[in-house]
Structures are given as structure tokens and as C-alpha cells.
Amino acid sequence: MKVVKFFIAVFALFLFSGHLDAQKVTYAPAKSLFNAEQTKVLEKAEKYINKADSKISKAEAIEKKYEKKKKKKKKYNKKTWEAKKYRILAEKDYLKAYQDASSVYSEIIVGTTYYDEADKTEAKALNDEAVSLIEDADKKMSKYNKKTGDSKYLKKLSYSSLNSALSSARTLKESAYSKQTEALDIVLNQGRKKEQDEKDNRAWATAQNINTIASYQDYIDNFPSGKYVSRARQMIRQLQEEAKRANTPVKSDYVFKVQIAASRTPLPNYELASKYSNTSEIEKSYSGGYYKYWVKSFPVYSQAAAFRDQLLSTTVPDAFVVVFDKDGNQLEVTDEMKSH
């Protein structure tokens, strides 16, 4: 029986004390997100918290003074009406602090550039819920806020009714704070996602520049959830198809090559190597007063043009396709040849 009475006493102490643990409004991990103006707003919010704590201390002092009268509820309520007033005014300050902090957090959450649409949706939904909870807390205390100057009302007001409203308002505010700080964590994570996004872009650019099955597979292996995975797989299939076609003999009356240089005098090997690293594949011919240099041989124009395009984007900005007949005579490239 004594144990039961002890727990009842502890529970009563909890109900009558709104000062057991400090309320907080500034989320320290997000400090880097606040500008100077927002920091000032949060500092002001902390001052409201301090003011509220001071009022709670006054309320507790009054309640302690009349603690012996607690068993007689009516007398206790009359004697401690100022304590109830201070508790209501303290809650008003607490709410103002949360409202100011919430406005700062909303600015950040709504104004952030998100690198993931799902993150944006989640953060904004959490923020909307938080704003709604703060409004609910305000409504919960509105009828009491209007009565702080009415001593007759406060003398009749029961602690059970007031503490229920105070507890509910605090729960709503803290839930709002929890939701907004969760949203702020999502915002803080955008920096890491931005870095990952930039790495993804660089890796994709590298894969495209190399433009091989291996380069696209490397991209997929290193960025399995990357933005360009589907395009990488598409390029792999395309290159595989091109490789199959290249290995399939094509009957043609022409041989297409890619010219990489022409000069009045023979070009040194190092200069040719800068244009095409495998110099053993370079063919040389002299005609019309020029030394001409070609690489590769293709049965159709489209294959030669594809290889020329690779060189144009890398080492030979002026490469072009030339064509020869079966006897080795150079011809003009016609539109009909290009269509086959």
C-alpha cells in the first residue's frame, strides 16, 4: 500500500511540475544551414525559453509555499491562482519560441535544393505536419491565454484541467520539433548526395569518352544505383550489336578508310602517334604532291564514319572518310555509298 502511495505522489509531482526537463528549440546539427538573420531569430527563441523557465520557477515557488494546503483542493486552487497564471504565461513563451524556430526551419526545408525527389517529398511532408502541430498547440492553450488577467477564473481552475492542456500542448510542440529536425537531417544529407551526384556525372562522362563495353560496365559496377545505369546498359547492347555486325562479312565493291593527316613532307612517327597511338596500323601513300595517312579498312561507309567520329572527338579534329575501289584507286565518296 505504501508503495502505491509513493508512485501516486511521484505522478502528482510530475503533473504539477512543468520544469522537470528543459524544452529546446535550436537544432545544433543544422547550425551550418542558418544565415545571420535566422540565427538571430533562433537566439530570440532561446530567450523566450529562458523567460518561460523563469515563470515556471515563480509558479513552483508559489506552489511550494502552499504545499501543505494541497490536500484541500479548493483552498489550494485559490491560493495558487498566480502560479497557474505563470504556468499559462510560460507556455505562451514556450509556444512563441517554437513558432519562431519553426518558421526558420520551414524556410530552410522549403527553400533547399534537393537531389532526390523522394527526399523533397518526405521533408516537405514532415514540415507540413510540424506546422500543423504547432497550430494545434496554440489552439489547445487559446482559451487559457485569454484568462490570465481573470483571477476569479484562475482560482476556480483545477490543476488537473490546466496540466492536461499544458501536457498536451507540450507533446504537440515536441512532436513538431521532432518532425522538423528529421526533415533538417534530410536537408543536411543533400550535401553528400550532391557530391555523389557529381561523382556519378564525372564517371558517366568518362565512360562516354572511352565508349567501350568495358567502360560502360565499369560505370555500372561502380555506380549500381547511378542515374545513367539504364543508358549504360543500352550502350553496351548497342556496342555488342555493332561488334556482331563488324564480325559479319559484308560484300562490297569498295574499301573505306579514315584519313588522319596529309603533308607535303613525310610526318615524323611521334606526330603520327599523337593522332593515332598504334602507328603500325597507319598506311601511307604519296599522290598529288602530298603524303597521305590512313587507318583502318571498312566494307561500308557507316562503319568508317563511326570510327571517324570517334577520332574527331578525341585526337584528330579533321579526320574524314576516303574510299577506294578493289584495284586501290581512290574515288569520290558519293551519297549512294553513304546510304549502304
PAKEFI-972451 format. One line per 10 residues: their letters; for each residue x, y, z of N, C-alpha, C. Coordinates in steps of 0.2 Angstrom, whole numbers, plus 5000, padded with zeros to 4 digits. Example, Ala and Ser with C-alpha at 12.3 -4.5 7.8 and 13.67 -1.06 7.14 Angstrom:
REM residues 2
as = 5066,4972,5039,5062,4978,5039,5066,4984,5039 | 5064,4989,5035,5068,4995,5036,5064,5000,5039;
This chain:
REM residues 340
mkvvkffiav = 5004,4994,5000,5000,5000,5000,5004,5006,5000 | 5010,5006,5004,5014,5012,5004,5018,5013,4998 | 5019,5008,4994,5022,5008,4988,5018,5011,4983 | 5011,5010,4983,5006,5013,4978,5006,5020,4980 | 5006,5022,4986,5005,5029,4988,5011,5033,4986 | 5017,5030,4986,5023,5033,4984,5023,5034,4976 | 5021,5030,4972,5020,5031,4965,5015,5036,4963 | 5009,5036,4967,5004,5041,4966,5007,5048,4968 | 5011,5049,4973,5015,5055,4975,5019,5057,4969 | 5023,5053,4967,5028,5054,4961,5024,5057,4955;
falflfsghl = 5019,5053,4953,5015,5055,4947,5012,5062,4948 | 5010,5063,4954,5007,5070,4956,5012,5075,4955 | 5018,5074,4957,5024,5079,4957,5025,5080,4949 | 5025,5075,4945,5026,5076,4938,5021,5080,4935 | 5014,5079,4937,5009,5083,4934,5010,5091,4936 | 5012,5092,4942,5012,5099,4945,5018,5102,4943 | 5023,5099,4940,5029,5102,4938,5030,5102,4931 | 5031,5108,4928,5032,5109,4921,5039,5110,4919 | 5043,5109,4924,5050,5111,4924,5055,5106,4925 | 5053,5099,4924,5057,5094,4925,5063,5093,4920;
daqkvtyapa = 5062,5095,4914,5067,5095,4909,5066,5101,4904 | 5071,5104,4902,5071,5110,4898,5068,5108,4891 | 5064,5113,4889,5062,5112,4882,5067,5115,4877 | 5068,5113,4871,5073,5115,4867,5070,5117,4860 | 5073,5122,4857,5070,5124,4850,5076,5125,4845 | 5082,5125,4847,5088,5125,4842,5091,5119,4841 | 5091,5117,4834,5094,5110,4832,5101,5111,4830 | 5106,5110,4835,5113,5111,4834,5116,5108,4828 | 5114,5102,4826,5117,5099,4820,5116,5103,4813 | 5111,5107,4813,5109,5111,4807,5112,5118,4808;
kslfnaeqtk = 5116,5119,4812,5119,5126,4813,5122,5129,4807 | 5125,5125,4803,5128,5127,4796,5123,5129,4791 | 5117,5128,4792,5111,5129,4787,5109,5136,4789 | 5110,5139,4795,5107,5145,4797,5111,5151,4794 | 5107,5156,4791,5110,5163,4790,5110,5167,4796 | 5113,5173,4795,5114,5178,4801,5107,5180,4804 | 5102,5181,4799,5095,5183,4801,5092,5177,4805 | 5092,5171,4802,5089,5166,4805,5092,5164,4812 | 5099,5165,4812,5102,5164,4819,5099,5169,4824 | 5098,5175,4822,5096,5180,4827,5089,5178,4829;
vlekaekyin = 5085,5175,4825,5078,5173,4826,5078,5167,4831 | 5083,5162,4830,5084,5157,4835,5086,5159,4842 | 5091,5164,4842,5093,5166,4848,5087,5170,4852 | 5083,5173,4848,5077,5176,4852,5073,5171,4854 | 5072,5165,4851,5068,5160,4853,5070,5157,4859 | 5077,5156,4860,5080,5154,4866,5079,5158,4872 | 5078,5165,4871,5077,5170,4876,5070,5169,4878 | 5065,5167,4874,5058,5166,4876,5058,5159,4880 | 5062,5154,4879,5063,5148,4883,5065,5150,4890 | 5070,5155,4890,5073,5157,4897,5067,5160,4901;
kadskiskae = 5064,5165,4897,5058,5168,4901,5053,5164,4903 | 5051,5159,4899,5047,5154,4901,5049,5150,4907 | 5055,5148,4907,5058,5144,4913,5058,5148,4919 | 5059,5155,4919,5059,5159,4924,5052,5159,4927 | 5047,5160,4923,5040,5160,4925,5038,5153,4929 | 5040,5148,4926,5039,5141,4929,5042,5141,4936 | 5048,5144,4937,5051,5144,4943,5047,5148,4948 | 5044,5154,4946,5040,5158,4950,5033,5153,4952 | 5031,5150,4947,5025,5146,4949,5026,5140,4954 | 5032,5137,4953,5034,5132,4958,5035,5135,4965;
aiekkyekkk = 5038,5141,4965,5039,5144,4972,5032,5145,4975 | 5027,5147,4972,5021,5149,4975,5018,5142,4977 | 5018,5137,4973,5015,5131,4974,5019,5127,4980 | 5025,5128,4981,5029,5126,4987,5026,5129,4993 | 5025,5136,4992,5023,5140,4998,5017,5137,5001 | 5012,5135,4997,5005,5132,4999,5005,5125,4998 | 5010,5121,4999,5010,5114,4998,5006,5111,5003 | 5006,5113,5009,5003,5110,5015,4995,5110,5013 | 4993,5115,5009,4986,5115,5008,4983,5111,5002 | 4988,5107,4999,4987,5103,4993,4981,5098,4994;
kkkkkynkkt = 4980,5096,5000,4975,5091,5001,4968,5094,5001 | 4968,5100,5002,4961,5104,5002,4961,5108,4995 | 4959,5104,4990,4960,5107,4983,4957,5114,4982 | 4951,5115,4984,4948,5122,4983,4952,5127,4986 | 4955,5126,4992,4959,5132,4995,4966,5132,4992 | 4968,5126,4990,4975,5126,4986,4974,5130,4979 | 4969,5129,4976,4967,5132,4969,4967,5139,4970 | 4964,5142,4975,4963,5149,4977,4970,5152,4978 | 4973,5149,4983,4980,5152,4985,4985,5152,4979 | 4984,5147,4975,4990,5146,4969,4987,5149,4963;
weakkyrila = 4982,5153,4963,4980,5156,4956,4985,5159,4952 | 4990,5163,4956,4995,5166,4952,5000,5161,4949 | 5001,5155,4952,5005,5150,4950,5003,5148,4943 | 4996,5147,4943,4993,5144,4937,4994,5150,4931 | 4993,5156,4933,4994,5161,4928,5001,5161,4925 | 5006,5160,4930,5013,5160,4927,5014,5154,4923 | 5011,5148,4924,5012,5142,4920,5009,5144,4913 | 5003,5147,4913,5000,5149,4907,5004,5153,4903 | 5007,5159,4906,5011,5163,4903,5018,5160,4900 | 5020,5155,4904,5026,5152,4902,5025,5148,4896;
ekdylkayqd = 5019,5144,4896,5018,5141,4890,5017,5145,4884 | 5014,5151,4885,5014,5156,4879,5021,5158,4877 | 5026,5159,4881,5033,5160,4879,5036,5154,4876 | 5034,5148,4878,5037,5142,4875,5034,5141,4868 | 5028,5142,4867,5025,5142,4861,5028,5147,4856 | 5029,5153,4858,5032,5158,4854,5039,5156,4852 | 5042,5153,4856,5049,5151,4854,5049,5145,4849 | 5044,5141,4850,5043,5135,4845,5041,5138,4838 | 5036,5143,4838,5034,5146,4832,5039,5149,4828 | 5044,5153,4832,5049,5157,4829,5054,5152,4826;
assvyseiiv = 5056,5147,4830,5061,5142,4827,5058,5138,4821 | 5051,5136,4822,5048,5133,4816,5048,5137,4810 | 5047,5143,4810,5047,5147,4804,5054,5147,4801 | 5059,5147,4805,5066,5147,4802,5067,5140,4799 | 5065,5135,4802,5066,5128,4799,5062,5127,4793 | 5056,5130,4793,5052,5129,4787,5055,5133,4781 | 5058,5139,4782,5062,5142,4777,5067,5138,4774 | 5071,5134,4778,5076,5130,4776,5074,5124,4772 | 5069,5121,4775,5066,5115,4772,5063,5116,4765 | 5059,5121,4765,5056,5123,4759,5060,5126,4753;
gttyydeadk = 5065,5129,4756,5070,5133,4751,5076,5129,4749 | 5077,5123,4751,5083,5119,4749,5082,5116,4742 | 5088,5115,4739,5088,5111,4733,5089,5104,4734 | 5085,5100,4732,5085,5093,4734,5088,5089,4728 | 5092,5084,4729,5095,5080,4724,5091,5073,4723 | 5086,5073,4727,5082,5066,4726,5075,5069,4727 | 5070,5067,4723,5063,5070,4723,5060,5067,4729 | 5062,5060,4731,5058,5057,4736,5060,5061,4743 | 5066,5063,4743,5069,5067,4749,5065,5073,4750 | 5064,5076,4744,5060,5083,4744,5053,5082,4747;
teakalndea = 5050,5076,4744,5043,5075,4746,5042,5073,4753 | 5047,5069,4756,5047,5067,4763,5048,5073,4768 | 5053,5077,4766,5055,5083,4770,5049,5088,4771 | 5046,5089,4765,5041,5094,4765,5034,5092,4768 | 5033,5085,4768,5028,5082,4771,5029,5083,4779 | 5035,5081,4781,5036,5082,4788,5035,5089,4791 | 5038,5094,4787,5037,5101,4789,5030,5103,4789 | 5026,5101,4784,5019,5102,4784,5015,5100,4791 | 5017,5093,4793,5014,5090,4799,5016,5095,4805 | 5023,5097,4805,5025,5100,4811,5022,5107,4811;
vsliedadkk = 5021,5111,4806,5017,5117,4806,5010,5116,4809 | 5007,5111,4807,5000,5109,4809,5000,5108,4816 | 5005,5104,4819,5005,5103,4826,5006,5109,4830 | 5010,5113,4828,5012,5120,4831,5005,5124,4832 | 5001,5124,4827,4995,5127,4826,4990,5124,4831 | 4990,5117,4832,4986,5114,4836,4988,5115,4844 | 4994,5116,4845,4996,5118,4852,4994,5125,4854 | 4994,5129,4849,4991,5136,4850,4984,5136,4852 | 4980,5132,4848,4973,5131,4849,4972,5128,4856 | 4976,5123,4858,4975,5120,4864,4975,5125,4870;
mskynkktgd = 4979,5130,4870,4980,5135,4875,4976,5141,4874 | 4973,5142,4869,4970,5148,4867,4965,5151,4873 | 4961,5146,4875,4956,5148,4880,4959,5150,4887 | 4965,5147,4888,4968,5149,4895,4972,5156,4894 | 4975,5157,4888,4978,5163,4887,4974,5169,4888 | 4968,5169,4886,4963,5174,4887,4961,5176,4894 | 4963,5171,4898,4960,5172,4905,4966,5173,4910 | 4972,5175,4908,4977,5176,4913,4976,5182,4917 | 4972,5187,4915,4970,5193,4919,4964,5192,4923 | 4961,5186,4923,4955,5185,4927,4956,5180,4933;
skylkklsys = 4957,5184,4939,4959,5180,4945,4954,5175,4947 | 4947,5177,4946,4942,5173,4948,4942,5166,4945 | 4943,5167,4938,4943,5161,4934,4949,5156,4936 | 4955,5160,4937,4961,5156,4939,4960,5152,4946 | 4956,5155,4950,4955,5152,4957,4951,5146,4957 | 4946,5146,4952,4942,5140,4951,4945,5135,4946 | 4950,5137,4942,4953,5132,4938,4956,5127,4941 | 4955,5121,4940,4958,5115,4943,4965,5113,4939 | 4969,5111,4943,4976,5109,4941,4975,5103,4936 | 4971,5099,4937,4970,5093,4933,4969,5095,4926;
slnsalssar = 4964,5100,4925,4962,5103,4919,4968,5107,4915 | 4971,5111,4919,4976,5115,4916,4982,5111,4914 | 4984,5106,4919,4990,5102,4917,4989,5097,4911 | 4983,5095,4910,4981,5091,4905,4982,5095,4898 | 4980,5102,4898,4981,5106,4892,4988,5107,4891 | 4992,5109,4897,4999,5110,4896,5003,5104,4893 | 5001,5099,4896,5005,5092,4894,5003,5091,4887 | 4997,5092,4885,4995,5091,4878,4999,5096,4873 | 4999,5102,4875,5002,5107,4871,5010,5106,4870 | 5013,5103,4876,5020,5102,4875,5021,5096,4871;
tlkesayskq = 5017,5091,4871,5018,5085,4867,5017,5087,4860 | 5013,5091,4858,5012,5093,4851,5018,5097,4849 | 5021,5102,4853,5026,5106,4851,5033,5101,4850 | 5034,5097,4855,5039,5092,4854,5039,5088,4848 | 5033,5085,4847,5032,5081,4841,5033,5085,4834 | 5031,5092,4834,5033,5096,4829,5040,5097,4828 | 5044,5098,4834,5051,5099,4834,5054,5093,4831 | 5052,5087,4833,5055,5081,4831,5054,5080,4823 | 5048,5081,4821,5047,5081,4813,5051,5086,4809 | 5052,5092,4812,5056,5097,4808,5063,5095,4808;
tealdivlnq = 5066,5092,4814,5073,5091,4814,5074,5084,4810 | 5069,5080,4809,5070,5074,4805,5071,5077,4798 | 5067,5082,4796,5067,5085,4789,5074,5088,4788 | 5076,5092,4794,5083,5095,4793,5088,5090,4792 | 5088,5084,4795,5093,5079,4794,5093,5077,4786 | 5087,5077,4783,5086,5075,4776,5090,5081,4772 | 5089,5087,4774,5092,5093,4771,5100,5092,4771 | 5102,5091,4777,5109,5090,4778,5112,5085,4774 | 5108,5080,4773,5111,5074,4769,5111,5076,4761 | 5108,5081,4759,5109,5083,4752,5116,5085,4750;
grkkeqdekd = 5120,5087,4755,5127,5089,4753,5131,5082,4751 | 5129,5077,4754,5133,5071,4752,5130,5068,4746 | 5123,5069,4745,5120,5067,4739,5123,5071,4733 | 5124,5078,4734,5127,5082,4729,5133,5079,4726 | 5138,5078,4731,5144,5075,4730,5144,5069,4726 | 5139,5064,4728,5138,5058,4725,5136,5059,4718 | 5131,5064,4717,5129,5066,4710,5134,5068,4706 | 5139,5072,4708,5144,5075,4704,5149,5069,4702 | 5150,5065,4707,5155,5059,4705,5151,5055,4700 | 5145,5054,4700,5141,5050,4695,5142,5053,4689;
nrawataqni = 5141,5060,4688,5141,5063,4682,5148,5062,4679 | 5153,5063,4683,5160,5063,4680,5162,5055,4678 | 5159,5050,4682,5160,5044,4679,5157,5042,4673 | 5151,5045,4672,5147,5044,4666,5151,5047,4660 | 5153,5053,4661,5157,5057,4656,5163,5053,4654 | 5166,5050,4658,5172,5046,4657,5170,5040,4653 | 5165,5036,4655,5163,5030,4651,5161,5032,4644 | 5158,5038,4643,5156,5040,4636,5162,5042,4632 | 5167,5045,4635,5173,5047,4631,5177,5041,4629 | 5177,5036,4633,5180,5029,4631,5176,5025,4626;
ntiasyqdyi = 5170,5025,4628,5165,5022,4623,5166,5015,4621 | 5167,5011,4627,5168,5004,4625,5163,5000,4630 | 5163,4994,4628,5158,4989,4633,5161,4989,4640 | 5168,4989,4640,5171,4988,4647,5170,4995,4651 | 5170,5001,4647,5170,5007,4651,5163,5008,4654 | 5158,5006,4650,5151,5006,4652,5149,5001,4658 | 5153,4995,4657,5152,4990,4663,5155,4993,4669 | 5161,4996,4668,5164,4999,4674,5160,5004,4678 | 5156,5008,4674,5152,5013,4677,5146,5009,4681 | 5143,5004,4678,5138,5001,4681,5140,4997,4688;
dnfpsgkyvs = 5146,4994,4687,5149,4991,4693,5150,4996,4699 | 5153,5002,4697,5155,5007,4702,5149,5011,4705 | 5144,5012,4700,5138,5016,4702,5131,5011,4701 | 5130,5006,4704,5124,5002,4703,5118,5005,4703 | 5117,5011,4707,5111,5014,4708,5112,5021,4704 | 5117,5022,4700,5118,5028,4696,5112,5030,4692 | 5112,5037,4690,5107,5040,4686,5107,5037,4679 | 5113,5035,4677,5114,5033,4669,5115,5025,4668 | 5113,5021,4673,5114,5014,4673,5110,5011,4667 | 5103,5013,4666,5099,5011,4660,5103,5013,4653;
rarqmirqlq = 5105,5019,4653,5108,5021,4647,5115,5017,4646 | 5118,5016,4651,5125,5012,4650,5123,5005,4648 | 5118,5002,4650,5116,4995,4648,5114,4996,4640 | 5110,5001,4639,5108,5002,4632,5114,5003,4627 | 5120,5006,4629,5126,5007,4625,5129,5001,4625 | 5129,4997,4630,5133,4990,4630,5129,4986,4624 | 5123,4986,4624,5119,4982,4619,5121,4984,4612 | 5121,4991,4612,5122,4994,4605,5129,4992,4603 | 5134,4992,4607,5141,4991,4605,5142,4983,4604 | 5138,4979,4607,5138,4972,4606,5135,4971,4599;
eeakrantpv = 5130,4974,4597,5127,4973,4591,5132,4975,4585 | 5135,4981,4587,5140,4984,4582,5145,4979,4581 | 5148,4976,4586,5153,4971,4586,5151,4965,4582 | 5145,4963,4583,5142,4957,4579,5142,4959,4571 | 5140,4965,4570,5139,4967,4563,5146,4967,4560 | 5151,4970,4564,5158,4971,4561,5161,4964,4560 | 5159,4959,4564,5162,4952,4563,5159,4948,4557 | 5153,4951,4555,5150,4948,4549,5152,4950,4543 | 5155,4946,4539,5157,4948,4532,5152,4952,4528 | 5154,4957,4525,5150,4962,4521,5153,4962,4514;
ksdyvfkvqi = 5149,4960,4509,5151,4960,4502,5151,4968,4500 | 5156,4970,4497,5157,4977,4495,5162,4978,4489 | 5160,4982,4485,5165,4984,4479,5170,4989,4481 | 5169,4992,4488,5173,4997,4490,5177,4996,4496 | 5182,4999,4497,5186,4999,4504,5186,5006,4507 | 5183,5007,4513,5183,5014,4516,5188,5014,4521 | 5192,5020,4521,5197,5021,4526,5196,5028,4529 | 5199,5029,4535,5199,5036,4538,5206,5040,4537 | 5206,5045,4534,5212,5049,4533,5213,5053,4539 | 5219,5053,4542,5221,5057,4548,5226,5062,4547;
aasrtplpny = 5229,5062,4541,5234,5068,4540,5236,5068,4533 | 5238,5074,4531,5241,5075,4524,5247,5080,4524 | 5252,5079,4521,5258,5084,4522,5262,5084,4516 | 5265,5089,4514,5270,5090,4508,5276,5086,4510 | 5278,5085,4516,5284,5081,4518,5282,5076,4523 | 5286,5070,4523,5284,5065,4527,5283,5067,4535 | 5278,5065,4538,5277,5066,4545,5281,5062,4550 | 5285,5064,4555,5288,5060,4560,5284,5055,4563 | 5286,5050,4566,5282,5045,4569,5279,5048,4576 | 5282,5052,4579,5279,5055,4586,5273,5059,4584;
elaskysnts = 5273,5062,4578,5267,5066,4577,5262,5062,4575 | 5263,5057,4571,5258,5052,4569,5255,5048,4575 | 5260,5047,4580,5257,5044,4586,5253,5048,4590 | 5253,5054,4590,5249,5059,4594,5242,5059,4591 | 5241,5057,4584,5235,5056,4581,5232,5050,4582 | 5236,5044,4581,5234,5038,4582,5239,5033,4585 | 5238,5031,4591,5244,5028,4595,5247,5022,4592 | 5242,5018,4589,5245,5011,4586,5248,5013,4579 | 5254,5016,4578,5257,5018,4572,5258,5012,4567 | 5258,5006,4569,5259,5000,4565,5253,5000,4560;
eieksysggy = 5247,5002,4562,5241,5002,4558,5240,5007,4553 | 5245,5012,4553,5244,5018,4549,5247,5016,4542 | 5243,5018,4537,5245,5017,4530,5247,5024,4527 | 5252,5023,4523,5255,5030,4520,5255,5029,4512 | 5253,5034,4509,5253,5034,4501,5255,5041,4499 | 5259,5042,4493,5261,5048,4491,5257,5049,4484 | 5253,5055,4484,5250,5056,4477,5248,5064,4477 | 5248,5067,4471,5247,5074,4470,5251,5078,4474 | 5257,5076,4476,5262,5081,4479,5261,5080,4487 | 5257,5076,4490,5255,5075,4497,5257,5068,4499;
ykywvksfpv = 5259,5068,4505,5260,5061,4509,5253,5061,4513 | 5250,5055,4512,5243,5055,4515,5243,5048,4519 | 5240,5049,4525,5240,5044,4530,5233,5042,4532 | 5232,5035,4532,5225,5032,4533,5226,5027,4538 | 5220,5025,4541,5219,5020,4546,5213,5016,4545 | 5213,5010,4546,5208,5005,4546,5205,5004,4539 | 5201,4999,4538,5198,4997,4532,5191,4995,4534 | 5186,4997,4530,5179,4995,4532,5175,4994,4525 | 5171,4989,4525,5167,4987,4519,5162,4992,4517 | 5159,4996,4522,5154,5000,4521,5155,5007,4524;
ysqaaafrdq = 5152,5012,4522,5154,5019,4524,5152,5020,4531 | 5146,5018,4533,5144,5019,4540,5149,5017,4545 | 5152,5011,4544,5157,5009,4549,5163,5014,4549 | 5165,5016,4544,5171,5021,4543,5169,5027,4546 | 5163,5030,4545,5160,5036,4548,5160,5036,4555 | 5158,5030,4558,5158,5029,4566,5164,5030,4569 | 5169,5027,4565,5176,5027,4568,5179,5034,4567 | 5177,5037,4561,5180,5044,4560,5177,5049,4566 | 5171,5048,4568,5168,5052,4573,5171,5051,4580 | 5174,5045,4581,5177,5044,4587,5184,5048,4587;
llsttvpdaf = 5187,5048,4581,5193,5052,4581,5192,5059,4581 | 5187,5061,4578,5185,5069,4578,5184,5071,4585 | 5182,5067,4590,5180,5069,4597,5186,5068,4601 | 5192,5065,4598,5197,5064,4603,5204,5067,4600 | 5207,5064,4595,5214,5065,4593,5215,5069,4586 | 5210,5068,4582,5210,5070,4575,5204,5074,4573 | 5204,5081,4575,5198,5085,4574,5196,5086,4566 | 5201,5084,4562,5199,5085,4555,5200,5078,4551 | 5198,5073,4554,5198,5066,4551,5192,5066,4546 | 5193,5062,4541,5187,5061,4536,5188,5055,4532;
vvvfdkdgnq = 5183,5052,4529,5182,5046,4526,5184,5046,4519 | 5188,5042,4517,5190,5041,4510,5188,5034,4507 | 5188,5033,4500,5185,5027,4498,5190,5025,4492 | 5191,5018,4491,5195,5015,4486,5191,5010,4483 | 5192,5009,4476,5189,5003,4473,5194,4997,4474 | 5192,4991,4471,5195,4985,4473,5203,4985,4470 | 5204,4989,4465,5211,4990,4462,5215,4995,4466 | 5212,4998,4471,5216,5003,4475,5216,5010,4473 | 5211,5011,4468,5211,5018,4465,5206,5022,4470 | 5208,5028,4472,5204,5032,4476,5198,5036,4472;
levtdemksh = 5192,5035,4475,5186,5038,4472,5183,5044,4476 | 5178,5047,4473,5174,5052,4477,5169,5048,4481 | 5168,5050,4487,5163,5047,4491,5156,5050,4489 | 5152,5046,4487,5145,5048,4484,5140,5047,4489 | 5134,5050,4488,5128,5049,4493,5126,5042,4492 | 5126,5039,4487,5124,5031,4486,5129,5027,4491 | 5135,5029,4491,5140,5025,4495,5138,5026,4502 | 5136,5032,4504,5135,5033,4511,5128,5030,4513 | 5124,5028,4509,5117,5025,4511,5118,5018,4512 | 5124,5015,4510,5124,5007,4511,5129,5006,4517;
